[in-house]
Amino acid sequence: MLSASKRIFPCSGYCYTEVAARDISAGPIDMSTSDQEGFLYSYLELAWGRGPRSIEAEAAVAWHLLRDDLEDLLLRLCAPDASGRVRTGACTNGGDWIAPVRMCATYNADARDIARDLALSWLQRHDREMVSRNAGLSLEALHARVDAAPAGARVALKGGSERAHALSRETVLKALATPPVTLLEALEAAAAPDEAWRAAEPRAREILALTSQIAETGEGPPTWQVHTATRAHVRFLRKHAPFHVRRLAGGGVILATHPFRSLWPLWVDALSSLGLMP
């Protein structure tokens, strides 16, 4: 049962031996859902009330409903107890564990290791190595691996940002040398919703309130089925879905956005604010 929505949701879990993990990109522990559309709230019964229909507001409603469920699943897999056995993990709308900055959510058991996401992304893109092979390395070992690349080397990382389409070796090394608290504060500042999302929020909250009222009391305005995975909804979410930086009580951290988007624009803004992007 998902903690936030109280939905019973079907998932499949897999554990791989060290030998088997050499040939897969999903990681030693993997969980997936057999109902992706259901998990993403692709179809919703919403109450519009007296206001006009708004694709932007409907997309915002879907992300509001999804966010806590997404983080719940990631924590169930990576941090089921206080042991800290799983150092890092991620969530994607696809099937493979690709560069963490291209995923929609990442988990690190120790927030001081947040630059691990950048180093693992570099190795996955530059050395063409599966993330699962390097995910357990220490930051010192990851630093040595990145430092071994030629000076000035860059890897392509497109994904929603007009300001940067590549990650450089020097940027990763500077990030690894930056105090973790500074990186986290920059990520939190960069996670602020943009103007388009802020404009959609009031209507989205109105729709959520009316829909919740009907669910609780059975009374209220008519509801209509909305498909939140149309091209227009997806386009808005890919460009404007906000980011969430959640510091965990046990010292870990989650970075998250909608599965239609990646975390790379968040990193671009945070690294640029610190003067670490070329």
C-alpha positions as CSV (number, residue, x, y, z in Angstrom):
1,M,0.0,0.0,0.0
2,L,1.3,3.4,-1.0
3,S,1.6,5.5,2.1
4,A,0.3,8.8,0.8
5,S,-2.6,7.8,-1.5
6,K,-3.4,4.5,0.3
7,R,-3.6,2.8,-3.0
8,I,-2.8,-0.9,-3.3
9,F,-0.4,-1.1,-6.1
10,P,1.2,-4.1,-7.9
11,C,5.0,-4.1,-8.1
12,S,7.6,-6.7,-9.1
13,G,10.9,-6.9,-7.3
14,Y,14.2,-8.5,-8.4
15,C,17.5,-9.2,-6.7
16,Y,20.5,-10.1,-8.7
17,T,23.7,-11.8,-7.7
18,E,27.1,-10.0,-8.2
19,V,27.8,-12.2,-11.3
20,A,24.4,-11.5,-12.8
21,A,24.6,-7.8,-12.0
22,R,27.6,-7.5,-14.4
23,D,25.3,-8.0,-17.4
24,I,22.3,-5.8,-16.4
25,S,21.9,-2.0,-16.0
26,A,19.0,-2.1,-13.6
27,G,21.2,-2.4,-10.4
28,P,21.5,-5.3,-7.9
29,I,18.0,-4.5,-6.6
30,D,15.2,-3.5,-9.0
31,M,11.5,-2.8,-8.6
32,S,9.0,-2.0,-11.3
33,T,5.2,-1.6,-11.7
34,S,3.0,-3.5,-14.1
35,D,0.6,-0.5,-14.3
36,Q,2.6,2.5,-15.3
37,E,-0.4,4.5,-16.5
38,G,-2.2,3.9,-13.1
39,F,0.9,4.9,-11.2
40,L,1.3,8.1,-13.2
41,Y,-2.4,9.1,-12.6
42,S,-2.9,9.1,-16.4
43,Y,-6.6,9.1,-15.9
44,L,-8.3,11.1,-13.2
45,E,-11.9,12.0,-12.2
46,L,-11.6,15.8,-11.5
47,A,-14.1,18.4,-10.4
48,W,-13.6,21.6,-12.4
49,G,-16.1,23.7,-10.5
50,R,-17.0,27.1,-12.1
51,G,-13.5,27.7,-13.5
52,P,-12.4,26.9,-17.0
53,R,-10.6,23.8,-18.0
54,S,-6.8,24.2,-17.8
55,I,-4.3,21.6,-19.1
56,E,-1.6,23.2,-17.0
57,A,-3.7,22.9,-13.9
58,E,-4.6,19.3,-14.7
59,A,-0.9,18.4,-15.2
60,A,-0.1,20.1,-11.8
61,V,-2.8,18.0,-10.1
62,A,-1.3,14.8,-11.5
63,W,2.2,15.8,-10.1
64,H,0.7,16.7,-6.7
65,L,-0.9,13.3,-6.4
66,L,2.1,11.4,-7.7
67,R,5.0,13.0,-5.9
68,D,4.6,11.4,-2.5
69,D,3.9,8.0,-4.0
70,L,7.0,8.3,-6.1
71,E,9.2,9.1,-3.1
72,D,7.4,6.4,-1.1
73,L,8.3,3.7,-3.6
74,L,12.0,4.9,-3.8
75,L,12.3,4.8,0.0
76,R,10.6,1.4,0.3
77,L,13.3,0.0,-2.0
78,C,16.4,1.9,-0.8
79,A,15.7,2.6,2.8
80,P,13.2,0.0,4.3
81,D,15.0,0.4,7.7
82,A,17.7,2.4,9.3
83,S,20.6,0.1,8.2
84,G,21.8,2.3,5.3
85,R,22.7,-0.8,3.4
86,V,21.7,0.8,0.1
87,R,23.9,3.7,-0.6
88,T,22.2,5.0,-3.7
89,G,19.3,4.4,-6.0
90,A,17.1,6.1,-8.6
91,C,13.8,6.0,-10.4
92,T,13.1,6.3,-14.1
93,N,10.2,6.3,-16.5
94,G,12.2,3.8,-18.6
95,G,13.7,0.4,-17.8
96,D,17.4,1.1,-17.3
97,W,19.5,2.7,-14.6
98,I,21.0,5.4,-16.8
99,A,23.0,8.5,-15.7
100,P,21.4,9.7,-12.4
101,V,21.1,13.2,-13.6
102,R,18.9,11.9,-16.4
103,M,16.6,10.1,-14.0
104,C,13.5,11.5,-12.5
105,A,14.5,10.8,-8.9
106,T,17.6,9.8,-6.9
107,Y,18.3,8.6,-3.4
108,N,21.5,8.9,-1.4
109,A,21.7,7.4,2.0
110,D,24.2,10.2,3.0
111,A,23.4,13.7,1.8
112,R,27.1,14.4,2.0
113,D,27.5,12.1,-1.0
114,I,25.1,14.1,-3.3
115,A,27.9,14.8,-5.8
116,R,27.9,11.0,-6.4
117,D,25.0,11.6,-8.8
118,L,27.2,13.7,-11.0
119,A,30.2,11.4,-10.8
120,L,28.1,8.3,-11.7
121,S,26.5,10.2,-14.5
122,W,30.0,11.1,-15.9
123,L,31.2,7.5,-15.8
124,Q,28.0,6.2,-17.4
125,R,28.2,8.7,-20.3
126,H,32.0,9.0,-20.7
127,D,33.3,5.5,-20.0
128,R,30.0,3.8,-21.1
129,E,29.9,1.8,-17.9
130,M,26.7,0.6,-16.2
131,V,25.9,2.7,-13.2
132,S,25.4,-0.4,-11.1
133,R,29.1,-1.3,-11.4
134,N,30.2,2.0,-9.8
135,A,27.3,2.9,-7.5
136,G,28.9,1.5,-4.4
137,L,32.3,3.2,-4.9
138,S,33.5,5.7,-2.4
139,L,33.6,9.4,-3.4
140,E,37.4,9.2,-3.4
141,A,37.4,6.3,-5.9
142,L,34.8,8.1,-8.0
143,H,37.0,11.2,-8.0
144,A,40.0,9.2,-9.2
145,R,38.0,7.7,-12.0
146,V,36.7,11.1,-13.2
147,D,40.2,12.7,-12.8
148,A,41.7,10.0,-15.0
149,A,39.7,11.4,-18.0
150,P,41.5,13.8,-20.4
151,A,41.4,17.5,-19.4
152,G,38.5,19.3,-21.1
153,A,36.5,16.1,-21.8
154,R,32.7,16.6,-22.0
155,V,29.7,14.3,-22.3
156,A,26.4,15.2,-23.9
157,L,23.5,15.6,-21.5
158,K,20.4,17.0,-23.2
159,G,17.2,17.4,-21.3
160,G,15.1,20.5,-20.9
161,S,17.9,23.1,-20.4
162,E,18.7,25.8,-23.0
163,R,21.8,26.8,-20.9
164,A,23.8,23.6,-21.0
165,H,23.8,20.5,-23.1
166,A,27.0,18.9,-21.7
167,L,28.7,18.0,-18.5
168,S,32.5,18.5,-18.3
169,R,35.1,16.6,-16.4
170,E,36.1,19.9,-14.7
171,T,32.6,20.6,-13.5
172,V,32.3,17.2,-11.9
173,L,35.7,17.5,-10.2
174,K,34.8,21.0,-8.9
175,A,31.4,19.6,-7.6
176,L,33.2,16.8,-5.8
177,A,35.5,19.4,-4.1
178,T,32.5,21.6,-3.1
179,P,31.2,21.3,0.5
180,P,28.1,19.1,0.3
181,V,26.0,21.6,2.3
182,T,26.8,24.2,-0.3
183,L,25.7,21.8,-3.1
184,L,22.5,21.0,-1.3
185,E,21.6,24.6,-0.6
186,A,22.2,25.4,-4.3
187,L,20.0,22.5,-5.3
188,E,17.2,23.6,-2.9
189,A,17.4,27.2,-4.3
190,A,17.3,25.9,-7.9
191,A,14.2,23.8,-7.1
192,A,11.9,26.8,-6.9
193,P,8.9,26.4,-9.3
194,D,9.1,28.5,-12.4
195,E,6.5,31.2,-13.4
196,A,4.4,28.9,-15.5
197,W,4.0,26.4,-12.7
198,R,3.2,29.1,-10.2
199,A,0.5,30.4,-12.5
200,A,-1.1,26.9,-12.7
201,E,-0.9,26.2,-8.9
202,P,-4.0,28.2,-7.7
203,R,-6.4,26.4,-10.2
204,A,-4.8,23.1,-9.5
205,R,-5.3,23.5,-5.7
206,E,-8.9,24.5,-6.3
207,I,-9.5,21.4,-8.4
208,L,-7.8,19.2,-5.8
209,A,-9.9,20.7,-3.0
210,L,-13.2,20.2,-4.9
211,T,-12.3,16.7,-5.9
212,S,-11.4,15.8,-2.3
213,Q,-14.6,17.3,-1.0
214,I,-16.6,15.0,-3.3
215,A,-14.6,12.0,-2.4
216,E,-15.2,12.6,1.3
217,T,-18.8,13.9,1.3
218,G,-20.3,12.7,-2.0
219,E,-21.5,16.2,-2.6
220,G,-20.1,18.9,-4.9
221,P,-19.9,19.8,-8.6
222,P,-19.9,17.2,-11.4
223,T,-16.6,15.4,-12.1
224,W,-15.1,14.7,-15.5
225,Q,-12.5,12.1,-16.6
226,V,-9.3,13.7,-17.6
227,H,-6.4,12.1,-19.5
228,T,-3.2,13.7,-18.1
229,A,-0.8,11.9,-20.4
230,T,-1.8,13.8,-23.6
231,R,0.8,15.4,-25.7
232,A,0.0,18.8,-24.2
233,H,0.0,17.6,-20.6
234,V,3.3,15.8,-21.2
235,R,4.9,18.8,-22.9
236,F,4.0,21.0,-20.0
237,L,5.3,18.6,-17.4
238,R,8.6,18.0,-19.3
239,K,9.3,21.7,-19.3
240,H,7.8,23.0,-16.1
241,A,7.3,20.2,-13.5
242,P,9.0,21.5,-10.3
243,F,11.8,19.7,-8.5
244,H,11.8,18.6,-4.9
245,V,14.8,18.3,-2.6
246,R,13.9,16.3,0.5
247,R,16.4,15.9,3.3
248,L,15.6,12.7,5.2
249,A,15.7,12.4,9.0
250,G,18.4,9.7,8.8
251,G,20.8,12.0,7.0
252,G,19.9,11.0,3.4
253,V,18.4,13.0,0.6
254,I,16.0,12.6,-2.3
255,L,16.0,14.6,-5.5
256,A,12.8,14.2,-7.5
257,T,10.7,15.5,-10.4
258,H,7.9,14.2,-12.5
259,P,8.8,11.0,-14.4
260,F,8.3,12.8,-17.7
261,R,11.2,15.1,-16.8
262,S,14.9,14.6,-15.7
263,L,16.9,16.1,-12.9
264,W,19.5,17.6,-15.2
265,P,17.9,21.1,-15.4
266,L,18.0,21.2,-11.6
267,W,21.7,20.4,-11.6
268,V,22.4,22.9,-14.4
269,D,20.8,25.8,-12.4
270,A,22.5,24.7,-9.1
271,L,25.9,24.3,-10.6
272,S,25.6,27.6,-12.6
273,S,24.7,29.5,-9.4
274,L,27.9,28.2,-7.9
275,G,30.0,29.1,-10.9
276,L,30.8,25.5,-11.6
277,M,29.4,25.3,-15.2
278,P,31.7,26.5,-18.0
